[in-house]
């Protein structure tokens, strides 16, 4: 089927409402739209550049942790949470009580993403892995009573207060098993070759349309994009996340998904999706370049002025790459040094303008690796 001829689906009469029954996606697809082909080429090229660039950076896993934290923060913010990246890297005891629920949802996202990336060594990207990831996402937070890790067994809806005034009603739960089976087969169909970025673009649309869980569908659907890119070898490391692009273009994100269902316009959604891949890859490369510049300035210039403390200072910098807001107690624990030594090290870093005190307190002070943290805000 030519993508331009796609028919999104039909409505099925249920009791007192109609649910949307989407067309199956596990079929042979053709791409003839010249603009889409050009965008695909550009997105592929930028993604390849990011992948190559990321492999040249020493200790890249330090920085990936911050990328995951930013993705978790942004993806949850799309769903209405208020946690920012500075909160996300804090320990629980430093989070205000009114922010703790949102903070926990972000931490669950980080855990779910890290676990899913690790599990790709043992499992393909599949309904099983998606369900496992969903269970971790909702563990102990709002939505914990909405069947974590299980496809829904009741009708859900999007927008409005009930089925009667809903903006969109996904497929009836009785139709989900066959639809999710088709979705999974599409992810792995080798009989009908399709460019990977087109495949995951269609898959993301289909997943959001199926809305197979009672809660957390948006977060799982966005997380799934990175998982697919890693599972297919387009990324050696999980360095690209689209939630920031989706949030900055939030109205377009939802409008383009809706337009597929109402106008059968899959092409326009894929154009938007590929622009997101291209722009996000460019931004990720710029972020890594900035990290390299900051690292060069600190490790090869500033820290060398500390003389005998240099080795300890380098260890501290490496810790700050993964935990850019710290206090003296956790610094001492992380570096296995006395608190007084940690305090003197922190004072040195303040003098070098690597750290800034951010609380204004006389006790229980916290310090921000401000130039580095700003790259992810």
Secondary structure, DSSP 4 states (H G I P E B T S, - for coil): -BGGG---EEEEEETTEEEEEEPP--S--B---HHHHHHHHHHHHHHHHHHHHHTTSTTHHHHHHHHHHHHHHHHHHHTT----HHHHTS-GGGS-GGGHHHHHHHHHHHHHHHHHHHHTTTS-SSHHHHHHHHHHHTTTSTTTTS-TTS--SS---BSSSSTTS-SB----GGGHHHHHHHHHHHHT--SS---HHHHHHHHHHHHHHH--SSS-HHHHHHHHHHHHHHHTTS-SS-----HHHHHHTHHHHHHHHHHHHHH--HHHHHHHHHHHHHHHHHHHHHHHHHHHHHHHHIIIIIGGGGGGGHHHHHHHHHHHHH--EE-HHHHHHHHT--HHHHHHHHHHHHHTTS-EE-S--SSS--EE-HHHHHTT-
